[in-house]
Amino acid sequence: MPVTDRFQQQPHYARGALAALLIFAASGVARAEPAPDAALVEALRVSLSTPVVACSESRLDPRRLAPYYPSASPRPYWVSHRGPGTRARLLRALLRTAGQHGLEPARYRIDDIEAHWRDRSPAGQACLELYLSNAFERYSLDLRTGRVGPHEADPSWYLPVADFDPAAALAAVGSDGDFAALIDSLAPSHPAYQRLREALARYESIAHAGGWPVPPPAPEFGPGKAPAAPEQIALLRERLRAEEDLSGFSLGNHETYDAQLEAAVKRFQQRHGLLADGVVGARTRAALNVPVAARIAQIRRTLERWRWLPRDLGEHYILVNSAGFELAVVERGRTVLGMRVIVGMPEQPTPSFAAPLQTLAINPYWNVPERIAREVLLPKQQRDPLFFTTRGIRVFDPRNGNGNSNGNGAEIEPATLDWTSMDADSFAFRLRQEPGPKNSLGRLSFMLSNPFDVFLHDTPDKALFARDTRTFSEGCVRLEQAMALAQHALRQLDGWDEERLRSEIDALRQQTLRLPEPIPVYVLYLTSWVDDDGLVHFREDVYQRERILAGYYPAR
């Protein structure tokens, strides 16, 4: 396929290398690489045969470079006796713009590459060749799998990372167009990743312009509160304009807290996961005072997390963001259904993983996991002897299976047991909660195949969705709009509309439905993102999972 055809088939945000290649071609630069001369090949062979490759003040490990040059007469990829070739120029241009992905050009020794760029001696060109191969390896791995391994940076991240062999990928390149296509395939093509890259550029522009002002401590103000000092209002307006929560031009008295300013504060609060009441209190002020450098680092860390993900999430999937307490159903890159969720407590956090949604339970039983039975429900029963009875929780003794076929053992009346004599270690019973309005799973449960016993489900505790920090579960994901998700999941099953679902729920009929097609579910941890309307969102690191990544992507 001609290079121009390949270019036209690429998304607009994945055309960097191909666009650069077409520019080279239009200027008459692109051409077949000439065969290297013997002096360059010999200089390259000598360099690779040494324990340490010494080029100027820098050192390279020949063992890392050996896969690129396996023969006794190594053929250069990047240079010839004429100097750097098309692919070398293309790679150099991309390394200079690594910051657009939140990466550091210095990591790829761009200064060393520049220092040897015009050196036409065999030794100098051999050094340039090896610098470029070293840079390609680092750059391609950083974009394809992340700069730091996910399991090293976040022990709660259980999504697998695809293998990538830079040397094999480069060896398979047959033309300049193939190389450009390879480069463009490295970074995620997800719209969410591209929107974050655009946000990064925007926030770096804010930083280059001097950042934003930091409002000093003051009593809370806003609707229903005491008036703020004029200088506080003026400073708040300037702060909100920096992130475009407040338009650059506004009418009225700029020293008063008017309706326009209130709307801007609410927009800021909404973007930061705060109660959008328009009141500038302690938490809102704390978010306002986060410096732009910290927000840039936060975006860079989220870009890194996206690089850990599979390149193809599918055209239709569910994304749960445990850091943002939100769920999104995505089709063709756009959110078609969104809702608030409740996730695990900090001491029992929801892990990051991927699993298919295959079945939906109506009026589910809750077979209580042993840990929750021992550590959570037993103490409640000990404080209130009627706790199990009033909540429809049945008790079974697995040591006695007489007359019972459910696998739980013989049923025991809660009132016949001395609960106060038990502790978590001696508790040997199984608990099951019956379907109904008090069931902890609510009326609908969405089953995921995963080793963590995490699934999505309804909940009777609807009031908790009004909280801005929603870490209340034992690890599972509680849904604000379980009915809406059920309708979406069952839309291809004839007869299963909302009326039918509510009828089954009201009749307390317990049944499990298999979806016509499994829906991939990705449970992630993303403390920043850009929504479909272009609003940049930030959240606190509620699970403290950013600490290791902060060492690689610090605020500068």
C-alpha positions in Angstrom: 0.0 0.0 0.0 1.4 3.5 -0.9 2.5 5.5 2.1 0.0 8.2 1.3 -2.8 5.6 1.5 -1.6 4.5 4.8 -1.6 8.0 6.0 -5.2 8.7 5.0 -6.3 5.6 6.9 -4.8 6.8 10.2 -6.8 8.7 12.8 -5.9 12.4 12.9 -4.1 12.1 16.2 -2.0 9.1 15.0 -0.4 10.7 12.0 2.7 12.2 13.5 5.4 9.9 12.0 3.6 9.4 8.7 3.0 13.1 8.3 6.7 13.8 8.9 7.6 11.1 6.4 5.4 12.7 3.7 7.1 16.1 4.4 10.5 14.4 3.9 9.3 12.9 0.7 7.8 16.1 -0.6 11.1 17.9 0.0 13.0 15.2 -1.9 14.7 13.8 1.2 13.1 10.4 1.4 15.0 7.8 -0.5 16.3 4.2 -0.2 19.1 3.9 2.3 22.4 3.3 0.6 24.6 0.4 1.6 27.0 1.3 4.4 30.7 1.4 3.7 33.2 -1.1 5.1 34.7 1.5 7.5 31.4 2.2 9.2 30.6 -1.5 9.5 34.0 -2.2 11.0 33.7 0.7 13.5 30.2 -0.6 14.5 31.6 -4.2 14.9 34.4 -2.9 17.1 32.1 -0.9 19.3 29.8 -3.8 19.9 32.6 -6.1 20.8 33.8 -4.0 23.7 32.5 -4.5 27.3 31.2 -0.9 27.3 30.6 1.3 24.3 32.2 4.6 25.0 30.9 7.5 23.0 32.2 10.9 24.2 31.2 11.1 27.9 28.4 8.6 27.6 28.4 4.8 28.0 26.2 2.2 26.3 25.7 -1.4 27.2 26.5 -3.6 24.1 24.4 -6.4 25.5 21.3 -4.3 25.2 22.2 -3.5 21.6 23.2 -7.0 20.5 19.7 -8.0 19.4 19.8 -5.2 16.8 23.1 -6.3 15.3 23.3 -10.1 15.6 25.8 -10.8 12.8 29.6 -10.5 12.8 29.2 -7.8 10.1 26.5 -5.6 11.6 24.4 -3.6 9.1 23.4 -0.1 10.3 19.7 0.8 10.5 20.0 4.5 10.7 23.2 5.9 9.1 25.5 5.4 6.1 28.6 7.0 4.7 26.3 9.9 3.6 25.2 10.5 7.2 21.8 10.0 8.9 19.1 8.5 6.7 15.3 9.2 6.5 14.4 7.0 9.4 17.1 8.6 11.6 15.7 12.0 10.8 12.2 10.8 11.5 13.2 9.2 14.8 15.1 12.4 15.9 12.1 14.5 15.2 9.8 12.3 17.2 12.3 12.2 20.2 12.3 16.0 20.3 8.5 15.9 20.7 8.4 13.1 23.3 7.1 15.7 25.8 3.8 15.6 24.0 3.3 12.1 25.5 4.4 13.3 28.9 7.9 11.7 28.4 11.3 13.4 28.7 13.4 13.8 25.5 16.5 13.7 27.7 15.7 10.1 28.6 16.5 9.2 25.0 19.9 11.0 25.0 18.8 13.5 22.4 21.7 15.7 23.3 24.2 12.9 22.5 22.4 12.2 19.2 22.7 15.9 18.3 26.3 16.0 19.2 27.2 13.2 16.8 24.7 14.1 14.1 27.2 15.8 11.7 30.2 13.7 12.6 31.1 11.9 9.4 34.0 9.8 10.8 33.3 6.1 10.9 33.7 6.1 14.7 31.3 9.1 15.1 28.7 7.6 12.8 29.0 4.3 14.7 28.2 6.1 17.9 25.3 7.9 16.3 24.0 4.6 15.0 24.1 3.0 18.5 22.6 6.1 20.1 19.6 5.9 17.7 19.1 2.2 18.3 19.2 2.8 22.1 16.8 5.7 21.7 14.4 3.6 19.6 14.4 0.8 22.1 13.6 3.1 25.0 11.1 5.3 23.2 9.2 2.4 21.6 9.0 0.5 24.9 7.9 3.6 26.8 5.1 4.3 24.3 4.1 0.6 23.8 4.2 -0.7 27.4 4.9 2.2 29.6 8.1 3.7 31.0 7.7 1.8 34.3 6.1 -1.7 34.6 2.6 -1.5 36.0 3.1 -4.2 38.6 6.1 -2.3 39.9 4.3 1.1 40.0 0.9 -0.1 41.2 0.7 -3.6 42.9 -3.1 -3.4 42.6 -3.0 -3.2 38.8 -3.8 -6.7 37.4 -4.3 -6.0 33.7 -1.7 -7.8 31.6 0.6 -5.8 29.4 1.3 -7.1 25.9 4.8 -8.2 25.1 6.7 -6.0 22.7 10.2 -6.7 21.1 11.7 -3.5 19.7 14.5 -5.3 17.9 12.2 -7.8 16.2 9.8 -5.0 15.3 12.6 -2.9 13.7 14.0 -6.0 11.9 10.6 -6.5 10.3 10.5 -3.0 8.8 10.9 -3.1 5.0 10.5 0.5 4.0 10.4 4.1 5.4 6.6 3.9 5.2 6.7 0.7 7.3 8.9 2.4 9.9 6.6 5.4 10.1 3.6 3.1 10.5 5.5 1.2 13.3 6.1 4.4 15.2 2.5 5.6 14.8 1.3 2.2 16.2 3.2 2.5 19.5 1.2 5.0 21.4 -2.5 4.3 22.4 -5.0 5.4 19.8 -7.8 5.7 22.3 -9.6 9.0 22.1 -9.2 9.3 25.9 -5.4 9.2 25.5 -5.5 11.9 22.8 -7.7 14.2 24.8 -5.3 13.9 27.7 -2.3 14.8 25.4 -4.2 17.9 24.4 -4.9 18.7 28.0 -1.2 18.3 28.8 -0.3 20.8 26.1 -2.9 23.2 27.5 -1.7 23.0 31.1 2.0 23.3 30.0 1.0 26.5 28.2 -0.5 27.7 31.5 2.7 26.9 33.3 4.8 28.7 30.7 2.6 31.7 31.2 3.3 31.8 34.9 0.7 29.4 36.3 -2.2 30.6 38.3 -2.6 32.6 41.5 -3.0 30.8 44.9 -5.9 32.3 46.9 -4.8 32.9 50.5 -6.6 31.4 53.5 -10.0 33.1 54.2 -13.4 32.2 55.7 -15.6 30.3 53.3 -17.8 32.4 51.1 -20.4 31.8 48.4 -24.2 31.4 48.3 -25.7 31.8 51.8 -22.3 32.8 53.3 -20.9 36.1 54.5 -19.5 38.3 51.7 -15.9 37.9 50.7 -13.4 40.8 50.6 -13.1 42.4 47.1 -9.5 41.3 46.7 -10.6 37.6 47.4 -13.2 37.9 44.6 -10.8 39.4 42.2 -8.2 36.7 42.9 -10.8 33.9 42.6 -11.9 35.3 39.2 -8.3 35.3 38.0 -7.8 31.7 39.3 -10.9 30.4 37.5 -10.0 32.2 34.3 -6.7 30.3 34.2 -8.5 27.0 33.6 -11.3 28.6 31.7 -14.0 27.8 34.3 -14.7 31.5 34.0 -14.8 33.1 30.6 -12.2 35.7 30.0 -14.8 38.4 29.5 -17.6 39.0 32.0 -20.1 41.7 32.7 -21.0 43.2 36.1 -19.1 44.2 39.2 -15.9 42.1 39.4 -15.7 42.6 43.2 -18.9 40.8 44.0 -19.8 37.1 44.0 -22.4 37.2 41.2 -24.3 34.4 39.4 -21.6 34.1 36.7 -18.9 33.5 39.3 -21.0 31.1 41.2 -21.5 29.0 38.0 -17.8 29.0 37.4 -17.1 27.8 41.0 -19.6 25.0 40.5 -18.0 24.0 37.3 -14.6 23.9 39.0 -16.1 21.8 41.8 -17.7 19.4 39.4 -14.4 18.9 37.6 -12.7 18.1 40.8 -15.3 15.7 42.2 -16.5 18.1 44.9 -20.0 19.0 46.0 -21.0 21.6 43.5 -22.6 24.1 45.9 -20.7 27.2 44.8 -19.3 27.7 48.3 -15.5 28.3 48.4 -14.8 26.2 51.5 -11.8 24.3 52.7 -11.8 21.5 50.2 -12.6 23.8 47.2 -9.8 26.1 48.3 -7.4 23.2 48.6 -8.2 22.2 45.0 -7.8 25.7 43.8 -4.4 25.9 45.5 -2.9 22.8 43.8 -0.1 24.3 41.5 -0.2 23.8 37.8 3.0 21.7 37.9 1.2 19.2 40.1 -1.7 19.0 37.7 0.8 18.5 34.8 2.4 15.6 36.7 -1.0 14.1 37.4 -1.9 14.1 33.7 1.5 12.6 32.8 0.9 9.8 35.3 -2.5 9.0 33.7 -1.0 9.0 30.3 1.4 6.3 31.6 -1.5 4.3 32.9 -3.2 4.4 29.5 0.1 3.0 28.0 -0.3 0.0 30.2 -3.7 -0.9 28.6 -4.5 -3.1 25.6 -4.4 -1.1 22.4 -7.9 -2.3 21.5 -10.5 -2.1 24.2 -13.2 -2.9 21.7 -15.9 -0.8 20.1 -18.3 -1.5 23.1 -17.1 -1.7 26.7 -17.7 -0.6 30.2 -15.0 1.5 32.0 -15.2 1.8 35.8 -12.8 4.4 37.2 -12.4 3.7 40.9 -10.4 6.9 41.5 -13.3 9.0 40.0 -16.2 6.9 41.4 -17.7 6.7 37.9 -18.8 4.2 35.3 -19.0 4.9 31.6 -20.5 2.7 28.9 -18.5 3.5 25.8 -19.4 2.8 22.2 -17.1 3.8 19.3 -15.2 6.1 21.6 -18.2 8.0 23.0 -19.9 7.6 26.4 -23.5 6.5 25.9 -24.3 5.9 29.5 -22.6 7.3 32.6 -23.3 7.0 36.3 -21.8 7.4 39.8 -20.5 4.3 41.6 -19.4 3.3 45.0 -16.1 1.4 45.3 -14.0 -0.3 47.9 -12.9 1.3 51.2 -9.2 2.3 51.4 -8.6 -0.8 53.6 -10.4 -3.0 51.1 -9.8 -1.2 47.8 -11.2 -2.2 44.5 -8.4 -3.6 42.3 -7.7 -2.7 38.7 -8.5 -5.6 36.3 -10.4 -6.5 33.1 -13.1 -9.1 32.9 -16.1 -9.9 30.6 -19.7 -9.1 31.8 -21.6 -12.3 30.8 -24.6 -12.7 33.1 -27.1 -10.6 34.9 -28.9 -11.8 38.0 -32.4 -10.5 38.8 -33.3 -10.5 42.5 -29.9 -12.1 43.4 -29.0 -14.0 46.5 -26.0 -12.7 48.3 -23.7 -15.6 49.2 -21.6 -13.7 51.7 -17.8 -14.1 51.2 -16.2 -15.6 54.2 -14.0 -12.6 55.0 -17.0 -10.3 55.1 -19.0 -12.8 57.1 -16.3 -13.1 59.7 -15.0 -9.5 59.9 -18.0 -7.4 59.0 -21.3 -9.1 59.6 -20.4 -11.2 62.7 -19.7 -8.0 64.8 -23.0 -6.5 63.7 -24.9 -9.6 64.8 -23.1 -9.6 68.1 -24.2 -6.0 68.7 -27.8 -6.6 67.5 -29.1 -10.2 67.9 -31.8 -9.4 65.3 -29.5 -8.1 62.7 -29.5 -11.3 60.5 -33.2 -11.9 60.9 -34.3 -8.4 60.0 -32.1 -8.3 57.0 -33.1 -11.7 55.6 -29.7 -13.3 56.2 -29.9 -17.0 56.6 -27.2 -19.1 58.5 -25.9 -22.4 57.3 -23.5 -24.9 58.9 -21.4 -26.5 56.2 -20.3 -29.2 58.7 -23.8 -30.5 58.7 -25.5 -31.1 55.3 -28.5 -33.1 56.5 -31.5 -32.4 54.4 -29.9 -29.6 52.5 -29.0 -29.6 48.8 -27.8 -26.1 48.3 -24.2 -26.9 49.2 -24.2 -24.5 52.2 -25.1 -27.2 54.8 -27.9 -27.4 57.2 -29.8 -24.2 58.0 -29.7 -22.9 61.6 -31.9 -20.4 63.3 -29.8 -17.4 64.3 -31.5 -17.1 67.7 -30.3 -20.6 68.6 -26.6 -19.6 68.5 -24.5 -17.9 71.1 -22.9 -15.2 68.9 -21.0 -13.5 71.7 -18.9 -16.6 72.2 -17.5 -16.4 68.6 -14.7 -14.5 67.0 -13.5 -14.2 63.4 -11.2 -17.2 63.8 -13.9 -19.5 65.2 -16.7 -18.4 63.0 -17.5 -21.5 60.8 -20.9 -20.6 59.3 -22.0 -19.6 55.8 -24.3 -16.7 55.3 -26.8 -16.0 52.5 -29.0 -13.0 52.1 -32.4 -13.6 50.5 -33.6 -11.4 47.5 -35.5 -8.3 48.5 -35.3 -4.6 49.1 -32.8 -5.0 51.9 -30.4 -7.3 50.0 -27.0 -5.7 49.9 -26.7 -6.4 46.2 -29.9 -4.6 45.5 -32.2 -6.0 42.9 -29.7 -6.5 40.0 -26.3 -8.0 39.9 -23.8 -8.1 37.0 -21.4 -11.0 37.2 -17.8 -10.7 36.2 -15.3 -13.6 35.9 -12.4 -12.6 38.0 -10.3 -13.9 41.0 -11.2 -11.0 43.3 -14.9 -11.7 43.7 -15.6 -8.2 42.4 -18.8 -7.6 40.5 -21.2 -4.7 39.7 -24.4 -4.5 41.5 -27.4 -2.5 42.7 -27.6 -1.2 46.2 -30.3 -0.2 48.7 -28.1 2.6 50.1 -28.9 5.2 47.5 -28.1 8.1 49.7 -24.4 7.3 49.6 -24.2 8.4 45.9 -24.7 12.0 47.0 -21.2 11.9 48.7 -18.3 13.2 46.7 -15.9 10.6 48.0 -17.6 7.2 47.6 -15.4 4.5 49.1 -17.9 2.5 51.1 -18.0 -1.0 49.7 -16.0 -4.2 50.5 -14.4 -4.0 47.0 -17.3 -4.5 44.7 -18.8 -1.7 42.6 -22.2 -0.4 43.5 -24.2 1.2 40.8 -26.3 4.4 40.9 -28.4 3.4 37.9 -28.4 -0.4 37.8 -31.7 -0.5 35.9 -30.2 1.7 33.1 -27.2 -0.6 32.8 -29.4 -3.7 32.8 -31.5 -2.2 30.0 -28.4 -1.5 28.0 -26.9 -4.9 28.6 -30.2 -6.7 27.6 -31.1 -4.5 24.7 -30.5 -7.4 22.2 -32.8 -9.7 24.1 -36.4 -9.4 22.9 -38.9 -8.7 25.6 -36.5 -7.5 28.3 -37.5 -3.9 28.6 -37.7 -1.9 31.8 -41.3 -2.9 32.3 -40.5 -6.6 32.2 -37.5 -6.1 34.5 -39.5 -4.2 37.1 -42.2 -6.9 36.9 -39.7 -9.6 37.7 -38.2 -7.6 40.5 -41.6 -6.9 42.1 -42.5 -10.5 41.9 -39.3 -11.5 43.6 -38.5 -14.0 40.9 -34.9 -14.9 41.0 -33.3 -15.7 37.7 -30.0 -15.3 35.8 -29.8 -14.1 32.2 -26.9 -14.7 29.9 -26.1 -11.7 27.7 -26.2 -12.4 23.9 -22.6 -11.0 23.7 -20.2 -10.5 26.6 -19.3 -6.8 27.3 -15.7 -6.2 28.3 -15.4 -4.4 31.6 -12.2 -2.5 32.6 -11.9 -1.5 36.2 -9.1 1.2 36.2 -7.6 3.8 38.5 -7.3 7.2 36.7 -7.0 10.4 38.8 -7.4 12.6 35.7 -9.3 12.4 32.5 -11.0 14.6 29.8 -14.7 14.0 29.2 -16.5 14.0 25.9 -17.2 17.8 26.3 -13.5 18.6 26.7 -13.7 19.3 30.5 -10.5 18.2 32.3 -11.2 16.3 35.6 -8.9 15.7 38.5 -9.4 13.5 41.5 -7.5 12.8 44.8 -5.4 9.7 45.1 -7.8 8.0 47.5 -6.0 4.7 47.4 -2.5 6.2 47.5 -1.6 4.4 44.3 0.3 7.3 42.7 3.2 7.4 45.1 5.5 5.2 43.1 4.6 6.8 39.8 5.2 10.2 41.3 8.8 9.3 41.5 8.9 8.9 37.7 6.5 11.8 36.9 7.1 14.4 39.6 5.8 18.0 39.7 8.5 20.2 38.2 
